[in-house]
């Protein structure tokens, strides 16, 4: 994998002429005010009102305690951002424009005390010609942006006469109602994993642009690189020439004789190709042209683990008379094809044992591959706090865990440029979604046009990124929303399905198909895919919905089942072509809780812990959601009780920590089982080719489905994902009802691998058991496939053993070729299975020891006296550390050296002295040694 030390993907407009200037509005002083509340404090841009009020100490930390409730008044009030005098403006510019890359959400803009415009969409870029207003200013102008309360305005819109309504339970209300009526981050109004702050403010950069005459300013652009003849959703010819299509969105006046030139350079600044674009078309807002390059002109870009991330810099310039450059845009991009294959199963696939139906998987540069990853949610309730370094840390953890794809979930915000840049560099495919989810939406003309403009901007802004894998219309629209309509109001189903298609096919889909040849589109995650395609229509998709044939397999699945008693039963899991989300919630560590709540609340069902749990959400503005939240807390509790020893520590903080840890173990155990099952499906008739669990990271400190806590600390889940997303894995499956035990070796390599598997039976004290099953097997596993290496029934093979005292270790070692490489490598993997549930196991003290070497900078963990299950290295507050391995098992006498990566550290390395080790055995004991924990907020 190529590592890049800088990124460059933001369009840069270079405008000829000394009189041209672009003034960054963040360089001026700002105030934030509300006269009714007698509040006026320094502000900033980009920002949001909560952040500026917190910086001025008008409010406390929004993330502290129950401040998500206590600070609701901020969201239900209006806030005005006022600039200092805007000095430095040119007096002889032919035109002056205000450019806002994002205003959240309802803004009324004044310049020099005169009204400029009003906005109503957080996700659009807004441009306003203020030349005439500026010419009437007697002094240095000032800018005023009044942000209305989004909850109040949404309520007003919902109450308008004749407003759209929907059948019962269709519009999922998490906390603040009416989110579906406005184009704002939907999770700002609450979700089942985070708070409802509904912030307001100038959340993206803003500029004043002054132009000479003639002069243009390029405010957005589309670069589309595709194979000749390629269309979205179709499988391209991988030997066809490359087409570069460039389209520049501009304001200003372009001369009639403008041409477009291009230069393509590689990462070493060597020119690969240059010249003029053909078929140039100039309108009053866009300049478009294209050029064809021979196949092989550039190296291909591949996702992480599948090849190199070859990146190029493409510069497109608008050139006027005398070869004068009017504007120039440079973006970093790449050459690759990425297609969502939803075509019918072919005769060849049928002959290979694939079940009939449709495909549903991704193909990169003509190769199908197994997508391994998770779902990305907003990493903060306040996007201005999300920095490049923070995303870099998250993405480093993604790569550490062998993930090649993230589903960037709908109902958050569109990813910032630097996030795509990092994904390009690191080889992380971003399945991207328009910001609609768990609701149906209005279809009046104004709303549709607002959404179309939003999609137009976002599709064109992001299309050049090789990491962009897909555009999806929204989250759970077909499998949940339309299904709910069908259940609650079947007589109205046709109406609401038609409205759904109006927005998600004929508006969003059409916008995608009008602007890109290279990116596939699906209207909903999750769905059964398309039924047919007709590219004689601008929008070619006819959705399948439930036009299915028994015995056939279609589409993707998402799956949640909170009946933990059947958690490890394969018959309870869905069988599909791809799993886009699945999961179970867990508590964060006590170290994370200490960042947000007072020590008096450090117990499992404290009021603050309960009310920070959003599963299940209140469904209203209720601030005492004890009944709903107790259901979610109860699900975690019962899951632990069903499967693991129940913590009962004598120290209350230790007990809280042990319970938090126990919920994480169940979560990790369950996800591991599901991923094993889905990956096994690559060799089953459903030909399952993707597993994206819910969810990658936290938005704050609370019980969620995340594998990474808010500060970047890895939960047990992320360590287990790292293990089970290796290329070759060995996985045992036990049917506890029938006693059937099967062991599979699964590989996502692109060529076959061969070697051996070994099976070792032990009692908990480490004594080998003489069980009448083979001790080894030959392994031959095909490309992206699975093979069974052991089958037995424990009712027969373990008939003479106490099942509470039997554990199985399975290991495999195979030789194979890393993907896209001609070399051979050894791949190893080990897994363990306790035959009884761990709450019935006859544990013995494994005698765990841990030591640290200053010379090797590694920890050594040893199990001296028994089998150690779920060995866990823990560390204290003030650092974020990723151990090379964790949450593993050790056989008696086995030692393991563990390195680590420091993500952040405010302890100057002192965290090393506080590292502790425990295993499942420690959950049965009354005492537990905790690493140092720092209370971030002893007082609100």
Buried (B, 14 or more C-beta within 10 A) or exposed (E): BEEBEEBEBBBEBBBBEEBBBBBEBBEBEBBBBBEEEEBBBEBBBBBBBBBBBBBBEBBBBBBBBBBBBBBBEBBBBBBBBBBEEBEEBBEEBBBBBBBBBBBBBBBBBBBBEBEBBEBBBBBBBBBBBBBEBBEEBEEEBBBBBBBBBBBBBBBEBBEEEEEBEBBEEBBBBBBBBBBBBBBBBBBBBBBBBBBBBBBBBBBBBBBBBBBBEBBBBBBBBBBBBBBBEBBBBBBBBEEBBBBBBBBBBBBBBBBEEBBBBBBBBBEEEEEBBEEEBEEBEBEEEBBBBBBEBEBEBBBBBBBBBBBEBBBBBBBBBBBBEEEEEBBBBBBBBBBBBBBBBBBBBEEEBEEEEBBBBBBBBBBBBBBBBBBBBBBBBBBBBBBBEBEBEBBBBBBBBBBBBBBBBBBBBBBBBBBBBBBBBBBBBBBBBBBBBBBBBBBBBBBEEEBBEBBBBBBBBBBBBBBBBBBBBBBBBBBBBBBBBBBBBBEBBEEEBEEBBEBBBEBBBBBBBBBBBEBBBBBBBBBBBBBBBBBEBEEEEEBBBBBBBEEBEEEEBBBBBBBEBBEBEEBBBBEBBBBBBBBBBBBBBBBBBBBBBBBBBBBEBBBBBBEBBBBBBBBBBBBEBEEEBEEBBBEBBEBBBBBBBBBBBEBEBEBEBBBBBBBBBBBBBBBBBBBBBBBBBBBBBBBBBBBBBBBBBBBBBBBBBBBBBBBBBBBBBBBBBBBBBBBBBBBBBBBBBBBBEEBBBBBBBBBBBBBBBEBBBBBBBBBBBBEEBEBEBEEEBEBEBBBBBBBEBBEBBBEEBBEEBEBBBBBBBBBBBBEBBBBBEEEEBEBEBBBBBBBBBBBEBEBBBBBBEBEEEEEEEBBBBBBBBBBBBBBBBBBBBBBBBBBBBBBBBBBBEBEBEBEBEEBBBEBEEEBBEBBBBBBBBBBBBEEBEBBBBEBBBEEE
